[in-house]
Amino acid sequence: MKVIETPIRGLLRIRPDVHGDERGFFLESFHAKKFAALGIPHLFVQDNHSRSARGVLRGLHFQKRNPQGKLVRVLSGSLFDVAVDLRHGSPTFGHWFGLTLSAGDPEFLYLPEGMAHGFLALEDRTELFYKCTDFYDPADEGGLRWNDPAIGIAWPETPAVLSPKDAAFPVLAKILPEDLPRV
């Protein structure tokens, strides 16, 4: 397994060892001891799986009082995955990092607690699977506008579909400090 650090502390790209031959491939999608050695908590309490059509943007979501760390990977298709640092006192507060994840080139992204997370599906039937370090609570959910000009995420294409809830999220400057993740 190879770890690639990003400009945001704790946000890690993970390239698993892939063993392939004419039959297909094998990889370990999670190994508690190996991930713990990388500093990634091995206590994940919830798994989530979503499928999206090309052009669907989901996010940018976060939990306020019970922030979630996430281990993200793509099972089919491809997407542009984005994390925005919302940790108070972080030198990269308000900064974003994004990368294309695809089933054809297995890579994971680990988002520590305190990140807003979202993605744009680049292909039909794109499936995202992710492990979370805390349970989802709809009453605890917060969101950040996907196109906040102060953050300036360089999405590879303009989204075609957003949920009404995601489209209505505020820009970072309008979110009260007490409504940001408590890390």
LODRENRO-54980 format. One line per 10 residues: number of its first residue (from 1); for each residue x negated, z, y negated of N, C-alpha, C. Coordinates in steps of 0.1 Angstrom, whole numbers. Each point is the difference from the previous one (the first is absolute). Example, Ala and Ser with C-alpha at 12.3 -4.5 7.8 and 13.67 -1.06 7.14 Angstrom:
residues 2
1 = -132,78,57,9,0,-12,-9,0,-12 | 4,-7,-11,-9,0,-11,8,8,-11 $
***
This chain:
residues 183
1 = -8,0,12,8,0,-12,-9,0,-12 | 4,-8,-10,-8,-1,-12,9,4,-12 | -5,9,-9,7,4,-11,-6,-6,-13 | 9,-5,-8,-5,-6,-13,7,8,-11 | -8,6,-8,6,8,-11,5,-9,-11 | 10,4,-7,5,-7,-12,-4,6,-12 | 3,-5,-12,-3,6,-13,8,13,-2 | 10,3,8,8,12,-2,-3,10,11 | -5,12,-4,-5,10,9,11,3,11 | -4,-1,13,9,4,11,8,-12,5 $
11 = 1,-10,-7,8,-12,4,-10,-9,8 | 3,-1,13,-10,-6,9,5,-12,7 | -8,-11,1,3,-11,9,-7,3,13 | 7,-2,11,-5,3,13,1,-13,9 | -12,-4,5,0,-12,9,-3,5,14 | 11,-1,8,-2,5,14,-9,-9,8 | -5,6,11,-7,-8,10,11,-8,8 | -1,-13,0,9,-8,7,-7,-6,12 | 5,2,12,-5,-6,12,9,-11,5 | -5,-12,-1,8,-12,3,-7,-9,11 $
21 = 9,-7,7,-5,-10,9,12,-10,2 | -1,-9,10,10,-10,1,14,5,3 | 1,13,4,13,6,2,7,5,-12 | -8,3,-11,5,5,-12,-9,10,-6 | 5,12,-4,-9,10,-6,5,14,2 | -9,10,-2,3,14,1,-7,7,-12 | 8,9,-6,-6,8,-11,6,14,0 | -7,10,-4,6,13,-1,6,1,-14 | 14,2,-1,6,0,-13,-1,14,-6 | -2,10,9,-2,14,-5,-7,8,10 $
31 = -10,7,-4,-8,9,9,-3,13,-9 | 6,11,3,0,11,-8,-15,5,-3 | -8,0,10,-14,5,-2,-8,-9,-9 | 2,-13,2,-8,-10,-8,5,0,-14 | 13,1,-2,5,0,-14,-3,13,-7 | 0,11,7,-4,13,-6,-14,0,-4 | -9,-7,8,-14,-1,-4,-2,-8,-13 | 10,-9,-3,0,-7,-13,6,7,-11 | 5,12,2,6,8,-10,15,-2,-1 | 6,-8,9,14,-3,0,7,11,8 $
41 = 10,6,-6,7,10,8,7,-6,12 | -1,8,11,6,-5,12,14,5,3 | 5,7,-10,14,5,1,9,-10,-7 | 5,-9,8,10,-10,-5,13,5,6 | 11,0,-8,12,6,5,11,-10,0 | -2,-12,-5,11,-10,0,-6,-14,0 | 6,-9,9,-4,-14,0,11,-8,-6 | -3,-10,-8,9,-9,-6,-3,-15,3 | 10,-8,2,-2,-14,3,10,-8,-8 | -5,-10,-8,9,-8,-8,-2,-15,3 $
51 = 10,-8,-1,-2,-15,0,6,-5,-13 | -8,-10,-5,4,-6,-13,-1,-15,1 | 8,-7,-8,-1,-15,-1,-10,-2,-11 | -5,-13,0,-10,-4,-11,6,3,-13 | -8,5,-9,4,2,-14,7,14,-3 | 2,8,11,6,13,-2,-11,10,-5 | 3,7,-11,-9,10,-5,7,13,2 | -8,9,7,5,14,2,-9,10,-7 | 6,8,-9,-9,10,-7,1,-2,-15 | -8,8,-6,-10,9,4,6,14,2 $
61 = -1,5,12,6,13,4,-10,11,1 | 5,13,-3,-8,12,3,10,11,2 | -5,11,5,7,13,2,-6,9,-11 | 9,8,-6,-4,9,-11,-6,13,5 | 8,8,6,-4,14,4,-7,0,14 | 2,-10,8,-6,-1,13,-6,-13,2 | -11,-3,-7,-6,-13,0,-5,-4,15 | 1,-13,2,-4,-4,14,-13,-8,-1 | -9,3,10,-11,-8,3,6,-11,9 | -6,-12,0,5,-11,9,-11,-7,6 $
71 = 2,-4,12,-9,-9,8,8,-12,3 | -4,-11,-7,8,-12,-1,-7,-12,8 | 9,-7,8,-5,-12,6,11,-11,2 | -4,-12,1,10,-11,1,0,-4,15 | 12,-1,5,2,-4,14,3,-15,2 | 6,-6,-10,3,-15,0,0,-4,-15 | -4,-13,-2,0,-5,-13,-11,5,-9 | 2,0,-13,-10,5,-9,7,5,-13 | -7,8,-7,5,6,-12,-11,4,-9 | 3,1,-13,-9,6,-10,4,14,-2 $
81 = -9,9,4,3,15,0,-7,6,-12 | 7,9,-7,-5,6,-13,2,15,1 | -10,7,-6,0,14,-2,-4,2,-15 | 8,10,-6,-3,4,-14,-3,15,1 | -11,4,-6,-4,14,0,8,7,-10 | 8,10,4,8,8,-8,-4,15,0 | -12,3,5,-5,14,1,-5,5,-14 | 6,10,-5,-4,7,-12,-15,3,1 | -7,-3,-11,-14,4,-1,-10,-10,7 | 6,-10,8,-8,-10,6,-7,-9,-10 $
91 = -12,-3,1,-7,-10,-9,6,-14,0 | 8,-3,11,6,-13,1,15,1,-1 | 5,11,-7,15,1,-2,5,-13,-6 | 11,-5,5,6,-12,-5,-7,-13,4 | -11,1,7,-6,-12,5,6,-5,13 | -1,-13,3,6,-5,12,-11,-7,9 | 3,-1,13,-8,-8,9,10,-7,9 | -3,-13,3,8,-8,8,-9,-9,9 | 6,-3,12,-7,-9,9,11,-7,9 | -4,-11,5,9,-7,10,-3,6,14 $
101 = 10,4,6,0,5,14,7,-10,9 | -5,-4,11,7,-9,9,-2,3,14 | 10,-4,8,-1,2,15,-12,-7,6 | -3,-12,-6,-11,-8,6,-14,6,-3 | -1,9,-9,-13,6,-3,2,15,-1 | 1,7,11,4,14,0,-9,9,-9 | 6,6,-10,-6,10,-9,11,10,-3 | -4,13,-2,9,10,-4,-4,4,-14 | 10,6,-7,-3,6,-13,5,14,1 | -9,10,-4,4,14,0,2,4,-15 $
111 = 12,4,-3,3,5,-14,1,15,1 | -8,7,-8,1,15,0,12,4,-8 | 4,12,2,12,6,-8,-3,-3,-15 | 11,-3,-7,-1,-2,-14,0,-14,-5 | 2,-9,9,0,-15,-3,15,-5,-1 | 2,-9,-9,12,-8,1,-3,-12,9 | 9,-4,8,-3,-11,10,11,-10,-1 | -4,-13,2,9,-11,0,-7,-12,6 | 8,-10,4,-5,-12,5,9,-12,-2 | -6,-12,0,7,-12,-2,-2,-8,13 $
121 = 10,-4,7,-1,-8,12,-4,-14,-3 | -10,-5,6,-5,-14,-2,5,-10,10 | 6,5,11,6,-9,10,13,6,5 | 9,-9,5,12,5,6,-3,8,12 | 9,10,3,-1,9,11,-14,8,0 | -4,4,-11,-11,8,-1,4,15,3 | -8,6,9,3,13,5,-11,10,-4 | 4,10,-6,-10,11,-4,3,12,8 | -10,7,5,1,12,7,-9,10,-6 | 6,12,-3,-9,10,-6,3,14,5 $
131 = -10,8,1,1,14,3,0,8,-13 | 7,12,0,1,8,-12,-4,14,3 | -6,7,-10,-4,14,2,11,10,-4 | 11,-5,-5,11,9,-3,13,-8,2 | 11,7,1,13,-6,3,5,-7,-13 | 7,-11,2,7,-6,-12,12,8,-3 | 2,2,-13,11,8,-6,6,-8,-11 | 12,-7,1,5,-8,-11,2,8,-13 | 2,13,1,2,7,-13,-14,3,-7 | -11,-3,7,-13,3,-5,-7,-13,-4 $
141 = 7,-12,2,-6,-12,-3,-2,-3,-15 | -11,-6,-3,-2,-5,-14,-5,-15,2 | 0,-6,-12,-4,-14,0,-7,-4,-13 | -7,-11,1,-8,-5,-11,3,-15,-1 | 3,-5,-11,3,-14,-2,-11,-9,5 | 3,-10,8,-9,-9,7,-8,-8,-10 | 5,-3,-12,-7,-8,-10,-3,7,-13 | -3,13,1,-3,8,-12,-13,-7,-6 | 2,-5,-13,-11,-7,-6,-12,9,-3 | 1,13,-1,-11,9,-2,-8,1,12 $
151 = 6,-2,12,-8,1,13,-6,-14,3 | 8,-10,-2,-5,-14,1,-3,-5,14 | 9,3,10,-3,-4,14,0,-15,0 | -10,-6,6,-1,-15,1,7,-4,14 | 13,-1,0,7,-4,12,-4,-15,3 | -2,-4,12,-3,-14,3,11,-10,-3 | 12,5,0,12,-9,-3,10,9,-6 | 10,-7,-7,11,8,-6,10,3,11 | 4,13,1,10,3,10,13,-7,-2 | 6,-3,11,13,-7,-1,12,10,2 $
161 = -3,11,7,10,10,4,-5,14,-2 | 8,8,-8,-3,14,-2,14,7,2 | -1,12,5,13,8,1,3,4,-15 | 13,2,-2,4,5,-14,-8,13,-3 | -1,9,9,-7,13,-2,-15,-3,-4 | -7,-9,7,-14,-2,-3,-1,-7,-13 | 9,-9,-4,0,-8,-12,2,10,-12 | 6,11,2,4,9,-11,-11,12,-2 | -10,0,8,-10,11,-1,-6,-1,-14 | -4,11,-6,-6,0,-13,-15,-3,0 $
171 = -5,-3,-12,-15,-2,-1,-6,14,0 | -13,0,3,-7,13,1,1,8,-13 | -1,-6,-11,1,8,-13,13,7,-2 | 10,-4,7,14,6,-1,2,11,11 | -9,2,9,2,9,11,-6,14,-5 | 8,10,1,-4,13,-5,-11,6,10 | -9,7,-5,-11,6,9,6,7,12 | 11,8,-2,6,7,11,7,-8,10 | 1,-13,-3,6,-10,9,-10,-8,8 | -13,3,-2,-10,-7,7,-4,8,12 $
181 = -6,-6,10,-4,8,12,-8,12,-3 | 3,11,7,-7,12,-1,-10,1,11 | -13,-3,-3,-10,0,10,-10,11,-3 $
***
